[in-house]
Amino acid sequence: MKTKKLFSLLLLSIFYSCQESDNAIYTPLPEAKVLTDCELIFRFDTEYPLQVQEKDSLLFLTSRKSDKCITVINKNTKSVSQKFANRGMGPNDAIDPVFIVNNYLYNDSLLLTDANSGRFFTIKMDSTNHFQLNGNGFFPDKIYRSSNLNFCDNLIIGRDVTSNQNMFFIYDQNNQSIKEIKYRPFLEGLKANMNYYSATNIAANPERNVIVTAMYHMDLVHLYDFQGNLKKSIQFSENPVPRVNEEREALALEEGYNGTSFIFPSENYLYLKRSHVEVEKRVVLIFLMRHLQLLNLIGMVTLSDTILLMKK
């Protein structure tokens, strides 16, 4: 497998007050700023880090291959300051917790979910100045098997990982109603593994009334409002959607594709890691991309490949 490395930083201004449209609008990429600086904060030997969240001088990382679910790293000292959260089914235990997408909205705590146990958690500091994981309720039945969760007041926005029809949902905790948004674009002949081929990263910004969906295997970003209405679709290349292999009824990803493999909203920007993938040895490439992504996340440097910054 061969990956095209761009190592460039792009700043896009996307206006959220745009008109509703059913058609993707081709948006040429602006001139890129080449990234050269890189700082390694910490290197893991045995653990497998998955996610990172930043609070002041601390990095909170979820990981696998460890008895503790969460590792805290001090950016200033570049050392581990604490490991906590046992794996299990106890009151304050978790199995594989993940951070909600829009944690930047919550200044006093970090919120996590664990689909395996169906629970919500918060990270808080106890009286001894140590962090601990606190159970904070259970998934509503209607969104039990979900990911990419965003908490916005009474709304929970995310993706049903079992659905072959819906791109994301908007769940109202007050009246327990759910609105499901269909996959976009609709591709004639695509029937196999729809929840994989049309999967998206999701970020919600209540201040702007915008839900952003960025496609894993398509070079597309969709902007919706909080009622689930499409405001705008943006494609970052002239051919943003892979063709459908009629025999397999699946996307022909073996021919290469562009997509967004990671999304990270912050107070001022929404960061997307956009990758150009040319597939020769597919398994090797997927491993390489994940490896590079994790190294860059842990180092808290700008992610490799192309990064798009969508101004809040």
N, C-alpha and C positions, 0 to 999 in steps of 0.2 A: 504494500500500500504506500502511496505517496501523498504527502500533505504539503500543500503550498503555504509557506510561511510568509506573512506580510509584515508582521511586527510594526503596525502603524496604528495611530490613534486618530479617530475621526470624530468630529463634533457636528452633530446634526441638530438643527432647530426644527422641531415638529410642532406645528400650531394645533392645539387641541380644539379650537373653535371652528374647525373646518366643517364643510357641509357633508351630510350623509351621502355615501356613494356605494354602489354595489360593485364597482370596478376598481381593480388595483391600479394605482397611479405610479408610473415609473419615476423614481426619484434618483437622479444621478448622484453619486457619492462626491462629496467635496474633497478638496485637496487634503491629503493626510499628513499628519506630523509623525515623523519616525521616532519610535521609542528606543532609547539606548540605555537608560539607567535601570538597574535591577538590584534589589537588596534581598538577601536570604535571611529570614527571621529565624526559622527553625527547621530542622530536618528530622523526620521520623525514621526509625530503623525497622520497627516491626509493626506498628499500628498503621491502619489504612484510613487516613482522614477523608471525610466526605464533604463537610460544609464548614464555613467559617462566618462568624459574626464579630463585629468590632464594637467595643464599648470603651471609650476613653483610651487608655494605654493597654487594654487587655484584648486578646483574641480568644474567642470561645469556639472550639472545634468539636464537631461530632465525628466519631470514628468507629471503625470495626476492628476486630482482632485485638480487643482490649476488654478487661473486666469492667472498666468504667466507661460510661457512654460519652463523657465530655471532658475535654482537656482544656485548661486555661493557660495561655502563654502570655507572658509579659513582653510587650514589644521593645521596651527600653532595655531590659536585661537580656532579652532573647533566651529566656529559660522558662521551664514549666513552673507555674506557681501553684497549681492545684489540679487534681483529677477527682471527679465526683460522678455520682449517679450510677448505682449498681444496675446491672442487667437482670431483669426478672419481672415478676408480677406483683411485687410488694406495693404498698400505698404510694411510695415515692420512687419506685423503680420503673425502668423503661426497657424496651427491647432494642429498637432502632429508632431513636427520636430524631426528628428533623426540625429545623427552624422554620417558622412561618416566613413567607416571602417578604412581607413589609414590616419587619421588626423595627425599622427606623422610626415608625410612628409611636413607639412605646419607649419613653425615655427611662423609666424606672425599672424595667425588667425586660427579659428576653422570653419570648413565647415559643413553645415547641409543640409538635404533635407526634404521636406514635401510632401509625396505622395498625401495627401488629396487636397492640393492646387496646386500640380504639380510644385513646385518652389524650387530653390536653395537659400541658405542663407549663410552669413558669420557673425561671431561675431567679433566685433571690439570695441575698446575703443574710446569714443568721447572726446571732448575738456575739459569736466568736470571730466575726469577720471572715467566715468561710462561706462559699457558695453552696447551695443545695437545690435539688430539683423537687418541686412541689407539684403533686397531682392537682389538677384544676378542672375536673369534669371529664365527660365522655363525649365522643362524637355523636351527633344526632344520627338516628337510624338512616335518614335519607341520604347522608353524605359519608357513610361509614368507610367505604373503600375509595378514598380520595387523596389527592396530592396537590402540590403547588398552592397551598392554602394561604389566603390573604384575609386578615381580620379587619373589617372596616365598620366600627360601631356595631350595629345590630346585624350586619351582613357578613357572611362568610363566602368568599369567592375562591373557586378552585376547579380541579379537574377530576372527574370520575374515571378512575383507571380501568374500570370494567366496561365502560361504554364504548360501543362501536359507532355511535351516532353523534355524540355531543362533544364539542370542543371544550366548553367550560360551563359551570353552573353559578348561579347567584342564589344563595340560601338566606332567607330572612328568619333570624332566630326569634323574632317577636311573634310571628304568626305561623312559623314552621312551614312556610311555602318555599318552593324551589322553582327557579326558572332555568331551563336548560337551553344552551345556544348551540346550534348545529355546526358541524364542521364546515369550514370555508377554506379554499374553494371546493365546490363539488366537482369531482373528477369522474367522468364517465368510464365505467369499467373497473374502477378501484373497489374491490370487495374484500380482499384479504388483509387481515390485521389492521383495520382502520385505526384503532386506538394507538397503534405504534406509528404508522406512517403519517398520520395527521396530528400527532402529539404536539403539544405546545408548552412553552414556558409562559407563566401568567404573572403579571404584576398589576396591582390595583392602587390607584391614587385618588382617594376620596376628595381631596382639595380641588383637583382638576376635573373630577367626575369622569375619569378615564380608566378603562381596563385595557391593558396591553397584552396581546397574545403574540408570541414570537415562535415561529415554527422550527422544530428540530430539523426537518428534512426538506424544508422549502424556504426559499429566500424571501420570506414575506413577514410583515408585521401588520397586525390588525389593531385598530383602535375602536373600542366600544365605549358607550356610556354605561352608567350604573343601572339602567333599565334594560340593558342587553341589546341596544340598537347600534348598528355599525356606523361609526363616524367616518372612518377612512381606512383604506388599505394601502400599504406602501410596499413596493417590491424594490429590492436593492440590486437587481440585475435584470437584464433583458429577458432572460428565460428562467424565472424564479422557481418553476415547478418541474420536477423530473417527469418524464413521460411514464405512462402506465404500460407495463408489460402485459399485453392482452392474454398471453398464455397463462401466466401466473396470477393475473388480476391483482398485481402489486406494483408499487413504484419501482422503476428500474434504477435503484440506487447503485447498482454495480457499474453504472456508467458515470458516476460522480454526481455531486450535488453541492449546493450551498445551503447553509442553515444556521440557526442560532442554538448553540449547545448549552449556553449558560446565560442567566439573567440575574442582575443584582441591583435592586433599587436602593438609592440612598436619599438623603434629605433634599439634595439639589439635582441629582441626575439619575437616569436609569441606564445602567451599563448592560450591554449585550455582547457576548462573545460570538462573533460571526466567523464561521469556518468554511473554507473552501476545501472540499474533499474529492480527491481523485483516487478511485479504488483500483488497486492492483492486487494487494494482499489485504483483504478487508479486516481480518482478525487482528493483524499486526497494527493497522492504522487506528482501529478503535482503542486498542490498549495504549498506543502512543499518545493519542489525543487526551485520554483521561489522565494519563500520567503527567503530561505537560500542564493540563488544567489544574491539577491538584498542587503541583509544585508552585505554580504561580500564585494560586490562592493562598497557600501557606506563607509565601514570601510577601504577601500583601503588595505585590507589584501589579502594574497594569497587565492584564492577561495577554498571552501570546495570540497569534493570528490577528485578525482585524477586530477592533473593539469599536462599537458604535455607542456614542453618548447621546442619549435623547434628553434634551433639557426639560426639566420639570416645569 
